[in-house]
């Protein structure tokens, strides 16, 4: 059993205790981050005179060799080691001898694991943001192609007023845009380096923490060494952001599932993103949408888990905090997979425009505009509301939309109805006269699309942090 802390103990740890305590089975995911942090640390120590140039070069060569061998598959991170740090140090010593023992100078596993987790999460924030960008591109394309695709808008799942598919998709664009902005905020807030905090009280070695931070693309070092090793706020924030992303995806999936039903038939999901029934040959099931909706609870669970883990911990580091990793890894992979699959489903989905428009015409979605027509003729809105309510009851009895009634029938409810009412309550007029920012008219939506394009262009132009080994490789 490879350990870094045996000197204090007179006998080996019980095997069950060792296995329960070990984290190598999941923190082996950190091997790139652990190497990046170690290289930055030894480069800084050579600069500060703590290591010689020869010692630094030997350690860097050994670490890069370990990375290469792991990537090529000739070296495996096995569970004979307690954690990724003991794996790295043991293999380094085996390759370069006693010089490898100097790697741990001026740092602790506490600030190492804090750094590894932060580097990993930082990279995942960028990857999730990229996946969201791809989804936003798909939504923007649907919006541009459906400025006059009329459909019913809903409140309480009841047809309310006419809108367009572009307007409906624009609502989800705003949700996922906020998700991107949240991730950007998290990135900025978390981008401070804990390395050099030691176990929790710093070190007596003359470390240049600002230099180490700059080598790894951080804004600077963390300010308090106790908080440096005890902080998992960025994990909680990221899991909260992932939960919100999943909530947005789940809402979208719920609508797609409804729209895909025989009663609605608003959409047809591509065969590549559907499944059939083992017994009912006519079925075409929206399984991807249902699975994304179902996996939302899994990501919520990760957030609740880490909140529960952290709620009672005294300063500084406690082993409970090892529980932050597996749930976070699982949540990240779940969200990334859901985003890719959902985007594939959405980008190949067909919208039945004629059925959408017919549905808007049959649901009295122009009733509000009929009331507004009377208001423009001088009827107080409350009275107009009552008149149109009675008119709708009449239409229900006749099984007819408002605009299919004759002018004589309309005049039974108000003498102010004239021939121009049919144009006033047409789907096109109902949508196109709504010109305020955020409304569904073509003019308003074109402005929204322009703004959304600017947002995506800004996303594409933002510099991103290079992969860990590429960044430190450039420094060296």
ZAMARGU-4260 file (C-alpha; in steps of 0.2 Angstrom, whole numbers, plus 5000, padded with zeros to 4 digits):
<rodrens>
0) 5000/5000/5000 | 5009/5016/4994 | 5007/5030/5007 | 5014/5047/5010 | 5012/5048/5028
5) 5019/5032/5037 | 5032/5039/5048 | 5021/5043/5063 | 5013/5025/5063 | 5019/5009/5071
10) 5009/4997/5060 | 5000/4997/5044 | 4982/5003/5042 | 4969/4989/5042 | 4965/4984/5024
15) 4947/4989/5025 | 4951/5006/5033 | 4964/5009/5019 | 4952/5005/5005 | 4938/5015/5013
20) 4950/5030/5015 | 4958/5028/4998 | 4952/5040/4984 | 4963/5033/4969 | 4948/5025/4961
25) 4940/5042/4957 | 4954/5055/4959 | 4964/5047/4945 | 4954/5058/4934 | 4965/5072/4941
30) 4982/5065/4933 | 4984/5079/4921 | 4979/5092/4934 | 4991/5085/4947 | 5005/5085/4934
35) 5001/5103/4929 | 5001/5109/4947 | 5017/5100/4951 | 5026/5107/4936 | 5021/5124/4941
40) 5026/5121/4959 | 5044/5115/4954 | 5046/5129/4941 | 5042/5142/4955 | 5054/5133/4968
45) 5068/5134/4956 | 5065/5152/4953 | 5065/5155/4972 | 5081/5145/4974 | 5073/5131/4984
50) 5077/5119/4970 | 5092/5119/4958 | 5090/5120/4939 | 5095/5102/4937 | 5083/5096/4951
55) 5069/5106/4942 | 5073/5099/4925 | 5074/5081/4932 | 5057/5083/4940 | 5049/5091/4925
60) 5056/5078/4914 | 5050/5064/4925 | 5032/5071/4927 | 5030/5074/4908 | 5036/5056/4905
65) 5023/5050/4917 | 5010/5060/4908 | 5015/5053/4891 | 5015/5035/4897 | 4998/5037/4905
70) 4991/5045/4890 | 4999/5031/4878 | 4993/5017/4890 | 5010/5010/4895 | 5007/5016/4913
75) 4991/5014/4922 | 4985/5023/4938 | 4981/5007/4948 | 4972/5006/4965 | 4988/5000/4974
80) 4991/5018/4978 | 4981/5028/4990 | 4977/5043/4979 | 4984/5052/4963 | 4997/5061/4973
85) 5005/5045/4980 | 5004/5037/4963 | 5013/5052/4955 | 5026/5054/4968 | 5030/5035/4969
90) 5032/5034/4950 | 5043/5050/4950 | 5055/5043/4963 | 5056/5027/4954 | 5061/5036/4938
95) 5073/5050/4944 | 5078/5044/4962 | 5079/5054/4978 | 5077/5071/4968 | 5059/5065/4966
100) 5056/5066/4985 | 5059/5085/4984 | 5043/5087/4974 | 5032/5089/4990 | 5043/5103/4997
105) 5032/5117/5003 | 5015/5109/4999 | 5002/5097/5007 | 4990/5085/5000 | 4977/5097/5006
110) 4982/5111/4994 | 4986/5099/4981 | 4969/5091/4980 | 4961/5109/4982 | 4971/5114/4967
115) 4967/5098/4957 | 4949/5100/4960 | 4949/5118/4955 | 4959/5115/4939 | 4947/5101/4934
120) 4931/5111/4938 | 4938/5126/4929 | 4941/5116/4913 | 4923/5108/4914 | 4915/5125/4916
125) 4922/5130/4899 | 4917/5113/4891 | 4899/5115/4897 | 4899/5133/4891 | 4905/5127/4874
130) 4890/5114/4874 | 4878/5128/4878 | 4885/5138/4864 | 4881/5124/4852 | 4864/5123/4858
135) 4861/5142/4857 | 4867/5141/4839 | 4854/5128/4835 | 4840/5139/4844 | 4846/5154/4834
140) 4844/5145/4818 | 4827/5139/4822 | 4822/5157/4827 | 4828/5164/4811 | 4819/5151/4800
145) 4802/5153/4810 | 4798/5172/4812 | 4781/5169/4804 | 4778/5151/4810 | 4762/5155/4820
150) 4757/5144/4835 | 4747/5145/4851 | 4756/5152/4866 | 4751/5144/4883 | 4748/5149/4901
155) 4742/5135/4913 | 4744/5123/4898 | 4729/5132/4891 | 4729/5141/4874 | 4731/5159/4878
160) 4737/5171/4864 | 4745/5168/4847 | 4764/5168/4845 | 4777/5162/4834 | 4789/5147/4835
165) 4804/5160/4834 | 4797/5168/4850 | 4794/5152/4859 | 4812/5146/4855 | 4818/5164/4860
170) 4812/5161/4878 | 4823/5145/4879 | 4838/5155/4871 | 4836/5167/4886 | 4837/5153/4898
175) 4852/5145/4891 | 4860/5162/4889 | 4858/5165/4908 | 4866/5148/4910 | 4881/5154/4900
180) 4883/5170/4910 | 4881/5160/4927 | 4896/5149/4921 | 4906/5165/4917 | 4903/5172/4934
185) 4908/5156/4942 | 4924/5155/4932 | 4929/5172/4937 | 4925/5170/4955 | 4934/5153/4957
190) 4950/5157/4947 | 4961/5160/4961 | 4975/5147/4966 | 4976/5138/4982 | 4993/5130/4980
195) 5005/5136/4993 | 4992/5136/5007 | 5000/5120/5013 | 4989/5110/5026 | 4980/5126/5031
200) 4993/5138/5038 | 5005/5141/5023 | 5024/5136/5024 | 5040/5143/5029 | 5048/5141/5012
205) 5049/5157/5002 | 5036/5153/4989 | 5030/5165/4976 | 5012/5161/4975 | 5008/5174/4963
210) 5020/5167/4950 | 5014/5149/4953 | 4996/5156/4950 | 5001/5165/4934 | 5009/5149/4927
215) 4992/5140/4928 | 4982/5155/4921 | 4974/5160/4938 | 4970/5178/4942 | 4981/5177/4958
220) 4983/5167/4974 | 4969/5164/4986 | 4971/5176/5001 | 4967/5165/5016 | 4976/5148/5018
225) 4963/5141/5029 | 4949/5145/5017 | 4960/5139/5002 | 4959/5121/5008 | 4942/5122/5015
230) 4933/5130/5001 | 4921/5120/4990 | 4909/5135/4986 | 4915/5134/4968 | 4909/5116/4967
235) 4893/5120/4975 | 4890/5135/4963 | 4895/5124/4948 | 4883/5110/4953 | 4869/5123/4956
240) 4872/5130/4939 | 4872/5112/4932 | 4855/5109/4941 | 4848/5125/4933 | 4854/5120/4916
245) 4845/5103/4918 | 4830/5112/4925 | 4829/5122/4908 | 4832/5106/4898 | 4819/5097/4907
250) 4806/5110/4904 | 4810/5110/4886 | 4809/5091/4885 | 4792/5092/4894 | 4786/5103/4880
255) 4794/5092/4866 | 4785/5077/4874 | 4768/5086/4874 | 4771/5092/4856 | 4776/5075/4850
260) 4760/5067/4857 | 4746/5062/4845 | 4735/5075/4852 | 4747/5089/4847 | 4758/5083/4833
265) 4767/5100/4833 | 4784/5091/4830 | 4791/5075/4823 | 4807/5068/4832 | 4820/5061/4820
270) 4821/5042/4820 | 4839/5043/4826 | 4833/5051/4842 | 4817/5040/4845 | 4814/5022/4850
275) 4799/5010/4847 | 4789/4999/4858 | 4792/4980/4860 | 4774/4976/4859 | 4765/4991/4850
280) 4772/4993/4832 | 4764/5010/4830 | 4774/5018/4844 | 4788/5031/4841 | 4793/5036/4859
285) 4803/5052/4864 | 4815/5043/4874 | 4829/5056/4874 | 4818/5069/4880 | 4811/5058/4894
290) 4828/5053/4899 | 4835/5070/4900 | 4820/5075/4910 | 4823/5060/4921 | 4841/5063/4924
295) 4838/5081/4931 | 4835/5073/4948 | 4851/5065/4947 | 4860/5081/4945 | 4850/5089/4959
300) 4855/5075/4970 | 4873/5079/4968 | 4870/5097/4973 | 4861/5092/4989 | 4874/5079/4993
305) 4889/5092/4993 | 4878/5105/5002 | 4874/5091/5015 | 4893/5086/5016 | 4899/5104/5019
310) 4885/5111/5031 | 4893/5105/5047 | 4912/5105/5043 | 4923/5115/5055 | 4939/5124/5048
315) 4950/5119/5039 | 4951/5103/5029 | 4941/5087/5034 | 4941/5070/5025 | 4922/5072/5022
320) 4927/5084/5008 | 4933/5069/4998 | 4915/5066/4995 | 4914/5081/4983 | 4922/5072/4969
325) 4912/5057/4963 | 4895/5066/4963 | 4903/5081/4954 | 4911/5070/4941 | 4894/5061/4938
330) 4884/5077/4937 | 4896/5085/4925 | 4896/5070/4913 | 4877/5069/4915 | 4875/5087/4910
335) 4887/5086/4895 | 4879/5071/4888 | 4862/5078/4890 | 4867/5094/4881 | 4875/5085/4866
340) 4860/5073/4864 | 4847/5086/4867 | 4855/5097/4854 | 4856/5083/4842 | 4837/5079/4844
345) 4832/5098/4843 | 4843/5101/4827 | 4835/5086/4818 | 4817/5089/4824 | 4804/5094/4811
350) 4791/5106/4816 | 4773/5104/4808 | 4770/5122/4805 | 4752/5120/4797 | 4746/5110/4812
355) 4754/5123/4824 | 4744/5137/4815 | 4728/5128/4815 | 4730/5125/4833 | 4732/5143/4836
360) 4716/5147/4826 | 4705/5134/4835 | 4709/5140/4853 | 4702/5157/4854 | 4720/5164/4856
365) 4713/5180/4847 | 4700/5183/4861 | 4711/5197/4869 | 4713/5205/4852 | 4695/5205/4850
370) 4693/5214/4866 | 4706/5226/4862 | 4696/5230/4845 | 4681/5235/4856 | 4692/5245/4867
375) 4699/5255/4852 | 4680/5258/4848 | 4678/5267/4865 | 4672/5252/4875 | 4680/5251/4893
380) 4691/5236/4894 | 4681/5228/4908 | 4665/5229/4898 | 4675/5223/4882 | 4681/5208/4892
385) 4664/5203/4897 | 4657/5205/4879 | 4671/5194/4872 | 4668/5181/4886 | 4650/5179/4881
390) 4655/5178/4862 | 4667/5164/4866 | 4653/5154/4875 | 4643/5156/4859 | 4658/5150/4848
395) 4660/5135/4859 | 4642/5130/4857 | 4643/5133/4838 | 4661/5124/4838 | 4667/5139/4828
400) 4682/5151/4830 | 4678/5169/4832 | 4684/5174/4815 | 4672/5162/4807 | 4657/5170/4813
405) 4647/5182/4802 | 4647/5200/4805 | 4628/5199/4809 | 4632/5186/4823 | 4646/5197/4830
410) 4634/5212/4830 | 4623/5202/4842 | 4636/5205/4855 | 4641/5223/4851 | 4635/5235/4837
415) 4653/5241/4836 | 4659/5226/4826 | 4663/5231/4808 | 4670/5222/4794 | 4688/5227/4799
420) 4687/5216/4814 | 4692/5201/4804 | 4709/5209/4799 | 4711/5215/4817 | 4709/5197/4825
425) 4719/5187/4811 | 4734/5178/4818 | 4746/5188/4808 | 4739/5205/4815 | 4738/5198/4833
430) 4756/5194/4832 | 4763/5208/4821 | 4755/5222/4830 | 4765/5217/4846 | 4780/5228/4843
435) 4787/5231/4860 | 4804/5223/4865 | 4802/5205/4869 | 4786/5203/4859 | 4783/5190/4845
440) 4781/5202/4830 | 4794/5199/4816 | 4801/5216/4819 | 4804/5213/4838 | 4811/5196/4835
445) 4823/5202/4822 | 4830/5214/4835 | 4831/5200/4847 | 4840/5189/4835 | 4852/5203/4831
450) 4856/5205/4850 | 4858/5186/4851 | 4870/5185/4837 | 4880/5198/4846 | 4880/5188/4862
455) 4886/5172/4852 | 4900/5182/4843 | 4906/5188/4860 | 4906/5171/4866 | 4917/5165/4852
460) 4929/5179/4854 | 4932/5176/4872 | 4949/5168/4875 | 4949/5152/4884 | 4962/5144/4895
465) 4972/5131/4886 | 4973/5113/4892 | 4983/5110/4907 | 4998/5102/4900 | 4998/5114/4885
470) 4998/5129/4897 | 5013/5123/4908 | 5022/5117/4892 | 5021/5135/4885 | 5029/5142/4901
475) 5043/5130/4901
</rodrens>
